[in-house]
Amino acid sequence: MSDAHLGADSADLEKTKSARLHAFWEHVAATHGRLVIVGDLFDFWFEFRHAVPSLHLDHLEALRRLVSEGCEVHYVAGNHDFWAGRYLREELGVQFHAEECALTAGSARVIFRHGDGWLPREHAYRLMRSVLRHPVSIRLFQMLSPDLGFPLARRVSGYGKKRHPLTQRALRDNAQAARRRLLQGADVLVTAHLHEPLHLVWPEGQWLVAGDWMRHFSFGKFGPEGPGLFLWSDHGQHRRVEPQAAQPVAAG
């Protein structure tokens, strides 16, 4: 699952997102599954030395409970929560991955990554990301008071969540990047960031776009029948997002 952007929406929608999210996590634990969060669980996340966002304490406690019950939880950084890390690892027991995560599901090698900054033309974004992730930038932000830093960052982060419809060009470019990553050694690639659930199949592998937990409440599942993408239902009748044969795209 990905892109819940907790803290970004109205109080009513946050309540709905949280209830469904925690129900989904409990479902994962009850079915003895592994949970992989493919970035942007939070609309903003930063760990000061002695403070974490109090807005998310119930979600953190839910993750801690999953881990304590024996559920393996992986967290891949997104573009809104790339400053996560130490607290999730040391306090919650979550396995944190700054770039991507490789797991096996049956005999399939599955790569999970958020999907931001992987297009060839995103040079400026990759430069900005490397600057923001630099230890000096982190240290400078830590010099702010949490009471100042958190509201300021949430305000800036809120500008970034104004989304535009997924264009055909963006889909084509991301599909090309996905196929290129599959050819580097993976059977299935799972990404996020686009906020649209999508399941494309090439002869060389499958690409699942996790969607989001703001509008679609979508999640991927790996079972004996292979990977699938579903829309969460509070009544347990989760609707499948049908796989599509991908249009040929250049691999280079």
C-alpha positions as MATLAB code, in Angstrom:
seq = 'MSDAHLGADSADLEKTKSARLHAFWEHVAATHGRLVIVGDLFDFWFEFRHAVPSLHLDHLEALRRLVSEGCEVHYVAGNHDFWAGRYLREELGVQFHAEECALTAGSARVIFRHGDGWLPREHAYRLMRSVLRHPVSIRLFQMLSPDLGFPLARRVSGYGKKRHPLTQRALRDNAQAARRRLLQGADVLVTAHLHEPLHLVWPEGQWLVAGDWMRHFSFGKFGPEGPGLFLWSDHGQHRRVEPQAAQPVAAG';
ca = [
       0.000    0.000    0.000;
       1.077    3.621   -0.405;
       0.180    7.287   -0.472;
      -2.161    7.703    2.481;
      -0.675   11.176    3.057;
      -1.883   11.096    6.643;
      -2.413   14.608    7.978;
      -3.175   16.163    4.590;
      -6.974   16.063    4.496;
     -10.040   17.257    6.377;
     -10.832   15.796    9.799;
     -13.651   13.635    8.391;
     -11.512   12.161    5.633;
      -8.604   11.611    8.017;
     -10.945    9.654   10.278;
     -12.095    7.494    7.348;
      -8.556    6.930    6.110;
      -7.334    5.972    9.575;
     -10.167    3.518   10.250;
      -9.727    1.757    6.919;
      -5.965    1.802    7.174;
      -5.927    0.190   10.602;
      -8.510   -2.383    9.475;
      -6.292   -3.229    6.505;
      -3.212   -3.584    8.705;
      -5.131   -5.877   11.063;
      -6.195   -7.938    8.044;
      -2.549   -8.305    6.998;
      -1.594   -9.504   10.487;
      -4.572  -11.853   10.754;
      -3.662  -13.518    7.442;
       0.001  -13.830    8.512;
       1.171  -11.561    5.720;
       3.980   -9.071    5.350;
       3.152   -5.397    5.099;
       5.052   -3.219    2.625;
       4.372    0.529    2.721;
       5.614    1.977   -0.567;
       6.092    5.557    0.604;
       4.096    8.637    1.563;
       2.211    7.060    4.434;
       2.535   10.506    6.017;
       2.087   13.801    4.216;
       5.141   14.911    6.178;
       7.495   13.110    8.505;
      10.541   14.344   10.378;
      12.273   13.036   13.470;
      13.687   15.610   15.827;
      16.031   14.184   18.440;
      13.352   14.109   21.130;
      10.111   14.560   19.196;
       8.006   12.920   16.492;
       4.716   14.283   15.084;
       2.054   13.800   17.755;
      -0.545   13.828   14.969;
       0.491   10.283   14.055;
       0.840    8.608   17.453;
      -2.119    6.282   16.879;
      -0.673    5.127   13.546;
       2.749    4.588   15.092;
       1.222    2.564   17.898;
      -0.692    0.467   15.337;
       2.566   -0.264   13.470;
       4.313   -1.114   16.742;
       1.486   -3.522   17.581;
       1.786   -5.225   14.173;
       5.496   -5.796   14.654;
       5.029   -7.044   18.223;
       2.469   -9.562   16.924;
       5.067  -10.952   14.535;
       4.100   -9.122   11.340;
       7.064   -8.196    9.152;
       6.724   -4.522    8.153;
       8.771   -2.843    5.434;
       8.690    0.892    4.756;
      10.098    2.344    1.522;
      10.701    6.094    1.593;
       8.521    8.310   -0.566;
       8.930   11.938   -1.557;
       6.969   13.184    1.494;
       8.609   11.004    4.135;
      12.200   10.471    2.999;
      13.418   11.905    6.341;
      12.033    8.859    8.150;
      14.326    6.182    9.451;
      15.765    5.869   12.957;
      12.519    6.071   14.943;
      10.733    3.582   12.709;
      13.628    1.135   12.927;
      14.637    1.445   16.561;
      11.335    2.234   18.290;
       8.832    0.372   16.128;
      10.901   -2.441   14.603;
       9.970   -1.464   11.051;
      12.466   -2.298    8.305;
      13.139    1.022    6.550;
      14.479    1.326    2.988;
      15.662    4.688    1.678;
      15.450    3.795   -2.033;
      13.958    0.383   -2.778;
      13.258   -2.993   -1.227;
      13.699   -6.448   -2.774;
      11.605   -9.353   -1.436;
      10.525  -12.743   -2.685;
       6.917  -13.848   -3.053;
       6.813  -17.539   -3.887;
       9.410  -17.901   -6.629;
       9.077  -14.275   -7.807;
      11.611  -11.544   -7.081;
       9.649   -8.384   -6.261;
      11.101   -4.876   -6.216;
       9.315   -2.113   -4.282;
      10.152    1.576   -4.796;
       8.123    4.764   -4.534;
       8.726    5.890   -8.111;
       9.665    9.542   -7.692;
      12.730   10.866   -9.499;
      13.318    7.814  -11.682;
      12.475    9.380  -15.052;
      15.504   10.444  -17.131;
      14.275   14.033  -17.436;
      13.936   14.553  -13.642;
      17.505   15.851  -13.174;
      16.475   18.946  -11.202;
      14.249   16.937   -8.877;
      16.981   14.379   -8.163;
      19.399   17.212   -7.363;
      16.879   18.820   -4.999;
      16.225   15.465   -3.323;
      19.918   14.825   -2.760;
      20.266   18.281   -1.172;
      17.260   17.759    1.121;
      18.494   14.339    2.202;
      21.996   15.596    2.954;
      22.978   15.395    6.657;
      23.642   19.149    6.686;
      20.075   19.912    5.561;
      18.698   17.548    8.188;
      20.838   19.135   10.896;
      19.700   22.634    9.911;
      16.037   21.635   10.107;
      16.639   20.025   13.496;
      17.751   23.418   14.777;
      14.150   24.633   14.465;
      11.712   24.148   17.296;
       9.301   21.258   16.550;
       6.424   23.689   17.174;
       7.760   25.751   14.272;
       9.226   23.033   12.079;
       6.208   20.723   11.875;
       3.594   23.364   10.865;
       6.022   24.934    8.370;
       6.806   21.606    6.728;
       3.141   20.554    6.596;
       2.294   23.832    4.896;
       4.959   23.313    2.238;
       4.074   19.642    1.865;
       0.452   20.562    1.296;
       1.373   22.471   -1.826;
       2.957   19.333   -3.241;
      -0.185   17.203   -2.896;
      -2.182   19.274   -5.395;
      -2.371   16.610   -8.061;
      -3.144   16.640  -11.742;
      -4.728   13.777  -13.702;
      -2.287   11.140  -14.892;
      -1.500   12.081  -18.494;
      -0.753    9.638  -21.278;
       2.772   11.021  -21.520;
       3.404   10.515  -17.805;
       2.008    6.987  -17.994;
       4.158    6.192  -21.029;
       7.315    7.579  -19.417;
       6.703    5.733  -16.145;
       5.904    2.509  -18.013;
       9.210    2.800  -19.840;
      11.042    3.315  -16.532;
       9.175    0.366  -15.015;
      10.054   -1.985  -17.861;
      13.664   -0.862  -17.723;
      13.767   -1.708  -13.991;
      12.185   -5.114  -14.627;
      14.853   -5.901  -17.205;
      17.531   -5.146  -14.606;
      16.431   -8.178  -12.608;
      12.903   -8.504  -11.239;
       9.764  -10.504  -11.921;
       7.385   -7.933  -10.419;
       7.845   -4.222   -9.789;
       5.606   -2.366   -7.344;
       5.666    1.437   -7.335;
       3.468    4.257   -6.047;
       3.514    8.053   -6.427;
       1.041    8.212   -9.342;
      -2.040    7.811   -7.071;
      -3.776    5.605   -9.649;
      -4.081    1.826   -9.185;
      -2.700    0.075  -12.247;
      -1.583   -3.451  -13.113;
       0.336   -3.869  -16.378;
       1.829   -7.081  -17.738;
       4.756   -7.522  -20.134;
       6.250  -10.840  -21.235;
       9.260  -10.065  -19.028;
       7.342   -9.122  -15.887;
       4.506   -7.263  -14.169;
       4.184   -3.701  -12.898;
       1.762   -2.810  -10.107;
       1.103    0.835   -9.229;
      -0.226    0.748   -5.676;
      -2.708    3.625   -6.086;
      -3.461    5.501   -2.866;
      -5.354    5.556    0.444;
      -6.917    8.969   -0.185;
      -9.431    8.156   -2.946;
      -8.952    4.567   -4.107;
      -7.963    2.709   -0.899;
      -6.062    0.226   -3.034;
      -3.566   -2.454   -2.124;
      -1.503   -5.154   -3.752;
      -1.573   -8.761   -2.642;
       0.717  -11.681   -3.438;
      -0.806  -15.136   -3.129;
      -0.508  -18.599   -4.705;
      -2.165  -17.234   -7.842;
       0.431  -14.478   -8.191;
       0.229  -10.704   -7.714;
      -3.063   -8.846   -7.725;
      -4.291   -5.332   -7.089;
      -7.488   -4.656   -5.147;
      -9.719   -1.848   -3.861;
     -10.393   -2.169   -0.143;
     -13.967   -2.725    0.999;
     -15.081   -2.330    4.614;
     -17.341   -5.362    4.045;
     -14.553   -7.659    2.865;
     -15.572   -7.845   -0.800;
     -12.446   -6.266   -2.247;
     -12.757   -5.478   -5.963;
      -9.890   -6.584   -8.176;
      -8.179   -4.147  -10.535;
      -7.920   -6.241  -13.685;
      -4.446   -6.715  -15.165;
      -3.860   -5.204  -18.590;
      -1.458   -6.236  -21.343;
       1.009   -3.370  -21.531;
       1.599   -1.546  -24.775;
       5.110   -2.080  -26.141;
       7.546    0.592  -24.937;
      11.230    1.074  -25.547;
      13.426   -0.559  -22.933;
      16.345    1.835  -23.314;
];
